Amino acid sequence: MKKKVLALFLSAAMAAGLIAGCGTPKEGTSGAAADGAGSGDDATTVDDGGSGDDAAGADSEAPGDADGADAAADSGADGEWEYKEATLTLLTFPDINMDGFNAVAALAEEKLGITIDIEVVAAGEDILTTRQASGDLNDLCIANSGATLGTQMDPENNFIALNDNAVIMDRLDDTFKDAVSFNGTVYGVPQTSGMAGCVMYNKKVFADAGVEVPHTWDEFIEVCDTLQAAGVTPLIGTFGDAWTSQVLFLGDYYNLKSAEPEFAANFEAGTQKYADTEAAIRSFSKFADVQKYYNEDYLSATFSDGVDYLAEGEGAMWIMLTEVIPEIDALYGEEYTSQIGAFGVPGESADNHGLTVWEPNALYGNKNSDKVDDIIRFMEFYVSDEALDAFNAVQTPHGPVCIKGYETSVELYPAVQDMQAYIDDGKTSVALEFECSVIGANCDAICVECATGQTTAQQAAEKLDDDCYKAAVQLGLEWEK
């Protein structure tokens, strides 16, 4: 029986931002790119709607930058694709899981005659901007969505505009469109599904201890106390990989925004700071609240250790990005993933228990390539049901999707179903990075210091303000120190 994968629909009022902020890694942390693609590991998940996820190549003289709509509208809906041999190059990075993409690429070679030559580089987005400047950018690239699209990637001069391509535009969720837009123009399609920063928990451990999902922060602490009294490690810490320390702080943004709806806009303008905002300081103070509940080796344990601890029930909860779900699936299988649930970082009100979500990376086309028509053919195919089915067959969604109207036969992870409930209830917010282009470089280190008691919440907030001031200056914003 097919399950409807509901598209993530958030408020159109939300400003576009970027997923890479504060040192948060791209989705995925392991996994090698399939045949011929090098290693992969980012957004790791299926395009069940969210990840890259139509239709058609149409005329051989197919669509260019603004002409995509006409040709696209003429074909693809009936599942027939123009076959025309071409080779496109793709730039990607080691932290991006390419399994689903590779499945789509293999199908595109069969159906469209398009071969994708994948280049995996370790230099991150620096090499992307370097190649843009030198005119050597690949035909396609996978990169962040969000605020840095406009501040770092100069999309108007480098990426194919998609606004006039109805085949693609009609498929994209509105919030994702915001995340890949600059000055009102849409430039990318989702490479994988989205993800959330939330509390992952072992349902069996909860049941054995007789505790239920908490809906306020006070209830969360009570659950931790009950688990600890039962001899269970309440909370998994994996600060050996410092980036993981940020998820509690960043995942609490739903609560910060609920208290201060204009915080992102005011922060970017330099008129409001973390250190003078009570709700922002509260996000940091939660580190002190939970320090005594971590595993003994939380300072040295790594992300991989956390996967094992959560799956095997050695810890009850892990505040983590939902990329952990396919990791558990790959290592332990369905018996274990069926025991993993998810809930948003609780705030002060049970009636407003929400979830912070991250938009996925995007697939962009090089507008300066001499193969623009073929690039658009591939991008249209990438968001088709046929391509999504191929993607999902090897990568199951680990978060909200970004494609409208797609149905998948893949059984969704229970944790993803938990996340969907927040979306259905309208209790979601995109992470701050998607609403504000000012992103500090040292958020992970600041969070580790606060989590280990080296700094207070107030001091951590002040440090992050200082860190972000440097970024604001680089962006040419008029911030006062």
C-alpha positions as CSV (number, residue, x, y, z in Angstrom):
1,M,0.0,0.0,0.0
2,K,1.5,3.3,-1.0
3,K,2.2,5.8,1.7
4,K,1.7,9.5,0.9
5,V,4.9,11.4,1.7
6,L,3.7,14.8,2.8
7,A,5.7,17.8,1.5
8,L,7.1,20.0,4.1
9,F,5.1,23.3,4.0
10,L,6.3,26.0,6.3
11,S,5.3,29.7,6.5
12,A,6.0,31.6,3.3
13,A,7.1,34.4,5.5
14,M,10.2,32.6,6.5
15,A,13.3,34.1,4.9
16,A,15.6,31.8,3.0
17,G,18.7,30.8,4.9
18,L,21.5,28.3,4.7
19,I,22.0,24.8,6.0
20,A,25.7,25.1,6.7
21,G,25.6,27.4,9.6
22,C,27.5,27.3,12.8
23,G,29.6,24.4,11.6
24,T,26.7,22.0,11.3
25,P,27.7,19.3,8.9
26,K,25.8,18.4,5.8
27,E,23.5,15.5,6.2
28,G,25.0,12.2,6.4
29,T,28.3,11.2,7.9
30,S,29.2,8.0,6.3
31,G,28.6,6.0,3.2
32,A,30.5,5.7,0.0
33,A,29.4,6.9,-3.3
34,A,28.3,4.1,-5.4
35,D,30.2,2.8,-8.4
36,G,32.4,5.4,-9.8
37,A,31.5,8.3,-7.6
38,G,34.0,8.2,-4.9
39,S,32.9,8.3,-1.3
40,G,29.8,10.0,-0.2
41,D,28.1,11.2,2.8
42,D,25.9,14.2,3.3
43,A,22.3,14.6,3.2
44,T,22.1,11.0,3.1
45,T,18.7,10.1,2.1
46,V,16.2,9.4,-0.3
47,D,14.5,11.6,-2.4
48,D,11.3,10.6,-1.3
49,G,10.5,14.0,-1.9
50,G,13.0,15.8,-0.2
51,S,16.3,15.1,-1.6
52,G,16.7,15.8,-5.0
53,D,13.9,14.9,-6.2
54,D,10.5,15.4,-13.1
55,A,10.0,15.3,-15.8
56,A,11.1,15.6,-19.0
57,G,13.4,16.3,-21.6
58,A,11.2,17.3,-24.3
59,D,12.7,18.7,-27.5
60,S,16.2,18.0,-28.3
61,E,16.7,21.7,-28.5
62,A,15.5,21.7,-25.0
63,P,15.1,24.5,-22.5
64,G,17.8,26.9,-21.5
65,D,17.8,29.2,-18.6
66,A,14.4,30.7,-19.1
67,D,13.1,28.5,-21.8
68,G,12.7,25.3,-19.8
69,A,9.0,25.6,-19.2
70,D,7.9,25.3,-22.8
71,A,9.9,22.2,-23.7
72,A,9.3,20.6,-20.3
73,A,5.6,21.0,-20.5
74,D,5.5,19.0,-23.8
75,S,7.0,15.8,-22.5
76,G,7.7,13.7,-19.5
77,A,4.2,13.5,-18.0
78,D,3.5,10.2,-19.8
79,G,6.8,8.7,-18.6
80,E,8.5,9.0,-22.0
81,W,11.8,10.7,-22.1
82,E,13.9,12.1,-24.9
83,Y,17.0,9.9,-25.5
84,K,20.0,12.0,-26.5
85,E,23.5,11.0,-25.5
86,A,25.5,13.4,-23.4
87,T,28.0,13.5,-20.6
88,L,27.7,15.9,-17.7
89,T,30.2,16.5,-14.9
90,L,29.1,16.8,-11.3
91,L,31.0,18.3,-8.4
92,T,30.3,16.8,-5.0
93,F,32.0,16.3,-1.6
94,P,33.0,13.4,0.6
95,D,30.3,14.1,3.3
96,I,27.4,13.6,0.8
97,N,25.8,10.2,0.5
98,M,25.6,9.5,-3.2
99,D,23.8,6.1,-3.2
100,G,20.5,7.5,-4.1
101,F,22.0,9.9,-6.6
102,N,23.9,7.2,-8.3
103,A,20.8,5.1,-8.7
104,V,19.1,8.0,-10.4
105,A,22.2,8.7,-12.6
106,A,22.2,5.0,-13.7
107,L,18.5,5.3,-14.7
108,A,19.1,8.6,-16.5
109,E,21.8,7.0,-18.6
110,E,19.3,4.3,-19.6
111,K,16.3,6.5,-20.2
112,L,17.9,9.8,-21.3
113,G,21.3,8.8,-22.6
114,I,22.9,11.2,-20.1
115,T,26.1,9.9,-18.3
116,I,27.1,11.7,-15.1
117,D,30.8,11.9,-14.5
118,I,31.1,12.4,-10.7
119,E,34.0,14.3,-9.2
120,V,34.4,14.1,-5.4
121,V,36.6,16.8,-3.9
122,A,37.6,17.4,-0.3
123,A,38.0,21.1,-0.3
124,G,34.4,21.9,0.3
125,E,32.7,25.1,-1.0
126,D,36.0,26.9,-1.3
127,I,36.7,24.9,-4.5
128,L,33.2,25.6,-5.8
129,T,33.7,29.4,-5.5
130,T,37.2,29.1,-6.9
131,R,36.0,27.2,-10.0
132,Q,33.2,29.7,-10.4
133,A,35.7,32.5,-10.4
134,S,37.9,30.8,-12.9
135,G,35.1,29.6,-15.2
136,D,35.9,25.9,-14.6
137,L,32.8,24.9,-12.7
138,N,31.3,21.5,-13.4
139,D,28.0,21.2,-15.3
140,L,26.3,20.3,-12.1
141,C,27.2,20.7,-8.4
142,I,25.7,19.7,-5.1
143,A,26.0,22.5,-2.5
144,N,24.2,24.1,0.4
145,S,20.7,25.6,0.2
146,G,19.9,28.6,2.3
147,A,21.4,32.0,3.1
148,T,24.9,31.4,1.8
149,L,23.5,30.8,-1.7
150,G,23.4,34.5,-2.1
151,T,26.3,35.5,0.0
152,Q,28.9,33.0,-1.2
153,M,27.8,31.4,-4.5
154,D,26.8,34.3,-6.7
155,P,23.9,32.3,-8.2
156,E,22.9,35.1,-10.7
157,N,26.1,34.7,-12.6
158,N,26.7,31.0,-12.1
159,F,23.5,28.9,-11.8
160,I,20.6,28.2,-14.1
161,A,17.4,30.1,-13.2
162,L,14.4,27.7,-12.9
163,N,11.5,30.1,-12.4
164,D,10.2,29.6,-15.9
165,N,10.4,25.8,-15.8
166,A,7.0,24.7,-14.8
167,V,8.0,21.0,-14.7
168,I,10.4,21.7,-11.9
169,M,8.7,24.6,-10.1
170,D,5.4,22.7,-9.8
171,R,7.2,20.0,-7.9
172,L,9.1,22.0,-5.4
173,D,7.8,22.6,-1.9
174,D,7.4,26.3,-1.2
175,T,9.8,26.4,1.8
176,F,12.5,24.7,-0.3
177,K,12.0,27.2,-3.0
178,D,12.8,29.9,-0.5
179,A,15.9,28.1,0.5
180,V,17.3,28.0,-3.1
181,S,16.1,31.5,-4.1
182,F,18.0,34.7,-4.4
183,N,16.3,38.0,-5.3
184,G,13.2,36.0,-6.2
185,T,14.8,33.5,-8.5
186,V,14.9,29.8,-7.8
187,Y,18.2,28.0,-8.7
188,G,18.2,24.4,-7.3
189,V,16.3,21.2,-6.8
190,P,16.6,19.1,-3.6
191,Q,19.4,16.6,-3.6
192,T,17.9,14.5,-0.8
193,S,15.2,14.8,2.0
194,G,15.4,17.3,4.7
195,M,16.3,16.5,8.3
196,A,15.5,17.7,11.8
197,G,17.6,18.5,14.9
198,C,15.7,16.8,17.7
199,V,15.8,14.2,20.5
200,M,16.2,10.7,19.1
201,Y,15.1,8.1,21.6
202,N,15.1,4.4,22.1
203,K,11.4,3.4,22.5
204,K,12.2,0.1,24.2
205,V,14.3,1.8,26.8
206,F,11.5,4.3,27.4
207,A,8.9,1.5,27.8
208,D,11.1,-0.5,30.1
209,A,11.6,2.5,32.4
210,G,7.9,3.5,32.2
211,V,8.5,7.0,30.8
212,E,6.7,8.8,28.0
213,V,7.8,11.5,25.5
214,P,8.1,14.8,27.4
215,H,6.4,17.9,26.0
216,T,8.1,20.6,28.2
217,W,11.7,21.1,29.3
218,D,10.8,20.4,32.9
219,E,9.2,17.1,31.9
220,F,12.3,16.3,29.9
221,I,14.4,16.7,33.0
222,E,12.0,14.6,35.0
223,V,12.4,11.8,32.4
224,C,16.1,12.1,32.7
225,D,15.9,11.7,36.5
226,T,13.6,8.7,36.2
227,L,15.9,7.0,33.7
228,Q,19.0,7.7,35.7
229,A,17.3,6.3,38.8
230,A,16.6,3.1,36.8
231,G,20.3,2.7,36.0
232,V,19.9,4.0,32.5
233,T,22.2,6.6,30.9
234,P,19.6,9.3,30.0
235,L,21.4,11.2,27.4
236,I,24.1,10.4,24.9
237,G,26.9,12.9,24.4
238,T,29.4,12.5,21.5
239,F,31.6,15.6,21.8
240,G,34.6,13.7,20.5
241,D,33.0,15.0,17.3
242,A,32.6,18.6,18.4
243,W,30.0,19.4,15.7
244,T,27.5,17.2,17.5
245,S,27.5,19.4,20.5
246,Q,25.6,22.1,18.6
247,V,22.4,20.2,18.0
248,L,20.8,21.0,21.3
249,F,21.5,24.7,20.8
250,L,20.5,24.8,17.1
251,G,17.6,22.4,17.5
252,D,16.1,24.7,20.2
253,Y,15.6,27.4,17.6
254,Y,11.8,26.6,17.3
255,N,11.5,27.7,21.0
256,L,13.7,30.8,20.5
257,K,11.6,31.8,17.5
258,S,8.3,31.2,19.3
259,A,9.5,33.6,22.0
260,E,11.1,36.1,19.6
261,P,9.5,35.8,16.1
262,E,11.7,38.6,14.7
263,F,15.0,37.4,16.1
264,A,16.5,36.3,12.8
265,A,15.8,39.5,11.0
266,N,16.9,41.6,14.0
267,F,20.1,39.6,14.5
268,E,21.1,40.0,10.9
269,A,20.4,43.7,11.1
270,G,22.6,43.8,14.3
271,T,19.8,45.2,16.4
272,Q,19.4,42.1,18.6
273,K,22.0,39.8,20.0
274,Y,22.1,36.4,21.7
275,A,23.5,37.9,24.9
276,D,20.6,40.3,25.3
277,T,17.8,37.9,24.4
278,E,16.5,35.8,27.3
279,A,15.2,33.0,25.0
280,A,18.6,32.7,23.3
281,I,20.4,32.5,26.6
282,R,17.9,29.8,27.6
283,S,19.0,27.7,24.7
284,F,22.6,27.7,26.1
285,S,21.5,27.2,29.7
286,K,20.0,23.8,28.7
287,F,23.5,22.5,28.4
288,A,24.0,23.0,32.2
289,D,20.7,21.4,32.9
290,V,21.7,18.1,31.2
291,Q,25.4,17.8,31.9
292,K,25.0,15.3,34.7
293,Y,22.9,13.0,32.5
294,Y,25.5,12.2,29.8
295,N,27.5,9.0,29.3
296,E,30.8,8.9,31.2
297,D,32.8,9.1,27.9
298,Y,30.7,11.9,26.4
299,L,33.9,14.1,25.8
300,S,35.6,11.4,23.8
301,A,32.7,9.5,22.3
302,T,32.2,10.1,18.6
303,F,29.2,10.2,16.3
304,S,29.7,6.5,15.4
305,D,29.7,5.7,19.1
306,G,26.4,7.5,19.5
307,V,24.9,5.5,16.7
308,D,25.8,2.3,18.6
309,Y,24.7,3.6,22.0
310,L,21.3,4.6,20.8
311,A,20.6,1.5,18.7
312,E,21.7,-0.9,21.5
313,G,20.0,1.0,24.2
314,E,23.1,2.0,26.1
315,G,21.7,5.5,26.2
316,A,18.1,6.4,26.1
317,M,18.2,9.7,24.2
318,W,20.5,11.5,21.8
319,I,20.0,15.1,20.7
320,M,21.0,14.7,17.1
321,L,20.3,15.4,13.5
322,T,18.0,12.7,12.0
323,E,20.7,11.6,9.7
324,V,21.4,9.0,12.4
325,I,18.4,7.0,11.3
326,P,19.9,5.5,8.0
327,E,23.1,5.0,9.9
328,I,21.4,2.7,12.3
329,D,19.5,1.0,9.5
330,A,22.7,0.3,7.6
331,L,24.5,-1.1,10.7
332,Y,21.6,-2.8,12.6
333,G,18.6,-3.2,10.3
334,E,14.9,-2.7,10.6
335,E,14.5,-4.4,14.0
336,Y,16.5,-1.6,15.5
337,T,15.3,1.4,13.5
338,S,11.7,0.4,14.4
339,Q,12.6,1.1,18.1
340,I,13.9,4.6,17.4
341,G,11.6,7.6,17.8
342,A,12.0,11.4,17.6
343,F,10.6,14.4,19.3
344,G,11.4,18.1,19.2
345,V,13.6,19.8,21.8
346,P,11.0,20.7,24.4
347,G,10.3,24.3,25.4
348,E,8.2,25.8,28.2
349,S,4.7,25.0,26.9
350,A,3.3,21.6,26.2
351,D,0.8,23.3,23.8
352,N,3.7,24.6,21.7
353,H,6.0,21.6,21.4
354,G,7.7,22.0,18.0
355,L,10.5,20.8,15.8
356,T,13.4,22.6,14.1
357,V,14.1,21.4,10.5
358,W,16.9,21.7,8.0
359,E,16.4,22.0,4.3
360,P,18.5,19.6,2.2
361,N,21.4,20.4,0.0
362,A,20.6,21.3,-3.6
363,L,21.5,20.3,-7.0
364,Y,22.5,23.3,-9.1
365,G,23.1,23.6,-12.9
366,N,26.0,25.7,-14.4
367,K,24.4,28.5,-16.5
368,N,27.8,29.0,-18.3
369,S,28.1,25.4,-19.4
370,D,27.7,24.6,-23.1
371,K,25.3,21.8,-22.1
372,V,22.5,23.8,-20.5
373,D,19.8,21.9,-22.3
374,D,21.1,18.5,-21.1
375,I,21.6,19.9,-17.6
376,I,17.9,20.9,-17.5
377,R,16.8,17.5,-18.9
378,F,18.6,15.8,-16.1
379,M,17.3,18.2,-13.4
380,E,13.7,17.6,-14.7
381,F,14.2,13.9,-14.6
382,Y,15.8,14.1,-11.1
383,V,12.5,15.3,-9.6
384,S,10.3,12.9,-11.4
385,D,8.4,10.1,-9.7
386,E,10.5,7.6,-11.7
387,A,13.7,9.0,-10.4
388,L,12.4,9.3,-6.9
389,D,11.4,5.7,-6.9
390,A,14.9,4.7,-7.9
391,F,16.4,7.0,-5.3
392,N,14.1,5.6,-2.5
393,A,14.9,2.0,-3.4
394,V,18.4,2.5,-2.1
395,Q,18.0,5.4,0.4
396,T,15.0,5.7,2.7
397,P,13.9,9.2,3.7
398,H,15.3,10.4,7.1
399,G,13.3,13.6,7.3
400,P,10.7,15.8,5.7
401,V,10.4,15.9,1.9
402,C,10.5,18.8,-0.4
403,I,8.6,17.5,-3.4
404,K,4.8,17.9,-3.8
405,G,2.5,15.1,-4.6
406,Y,5.0,12.2,-4.5
407,E,3.9,8.8,-3.2
408,T,6.4,6.2,-2.2
409,S,6.0,2.5,-1.5
410,V,9.0,2.6,0.9
411,E,8.1,2.1,4.5
412,L,9.0,5.2,6.3
413,Y,11.1,5.0,9.5
414,P,9.0,5.4,12.7
415,A,11.1,8.5,13.6
416,V,10.2,10.1,10.3
417,Q,6.6,9.4,11.0
418,D,7.0,11.1,14.4
419,M,8.5,14.2,12.6
420,Q,5.6,14.2,10.1
421,A,3.2,14.7,13.0
422,Y,4.8,18.0,13.9
423,I,4.6,19.1,10.2
424,D,0.9,18.1,10.1
425,D,0.3,20.2,13.2
426,G,2.1,23.2,11.9
427,K,4.6,23.0,14.7
428,T,7.8,23.4,12.8
429,S,10.4,26.1,12.0
430,V,13.4,26.0,9.7
431,A,16.8,26.4,11.5
432,L,18.2,29.8,12.1
433,E,20.7,29.4,9.3
434,F,17.8,29.5,6.8
435,E,16.6,32.8,8.0
436,C,19.9,34.6,8.7
437,S,23.1,34.8,6.6
438,V,25.3,35.7,9.6
439,I,26.9,32.5,10.6
440,G,29.8,32.2,13.0
441,A,32.7,29.9,12.6
442,N,33.1,28.6,16.1
443,C,29.6,27.6,17.3
444,D,30.8,24.0,18.0
445,A,33.7,25.1,20.2
446,I,31.4,27.5,22.1
447,C,28.8,24.8,22.7
448,V,31.4,22.4,23.9
449,E,32.7,25.0,26.4
450,C,29.2,25.7,27.7
451,A,28.2,22.0,27.8
452,T,31.3,21.1,29.9
453,G,30.8,24.0,32.4
454,Q,33.8,26.0,31.2
455,T,31.5,29.0,30.4
456,T,28.0,30.0,31.6
457,A,25.1,30.4,29.2
458,Q,25.5,34.2,29.3
459,Q,29.2,33.9,28.5
460,A,28.5,31.5,25.7
461,A,25.9,33.9,24.2
462,E,28.4,36.7,24.3
463,K,31.1,34.6,22.7
464,L,28.7,33.6,19.9
465,D,27.8,37.3,19.3
466,D,31.5,38.1,19.0
467,D,32.0,35.2,16.6
468,C,29.1,36.3,14.5
469,Y,30.3,39.9,14.5
470,K,33.3,38.8,12.5
471,A,31.1,37.2,9.9
472,A,28.8,40.2,9.7
473,V,31.8,42.4,9.0
474,Q,32.9,40.1,6.2
475,L,29.4,40.4,4.8
476,G,29.6,44.1,4.9
477,L,26.8,44.5,7.4
478,E,26.8,47.5,9.7
479,W,27.1,45.9,13.1
480,E,28.2,47.7,16.2
481,K,30.6,45.7,18.4
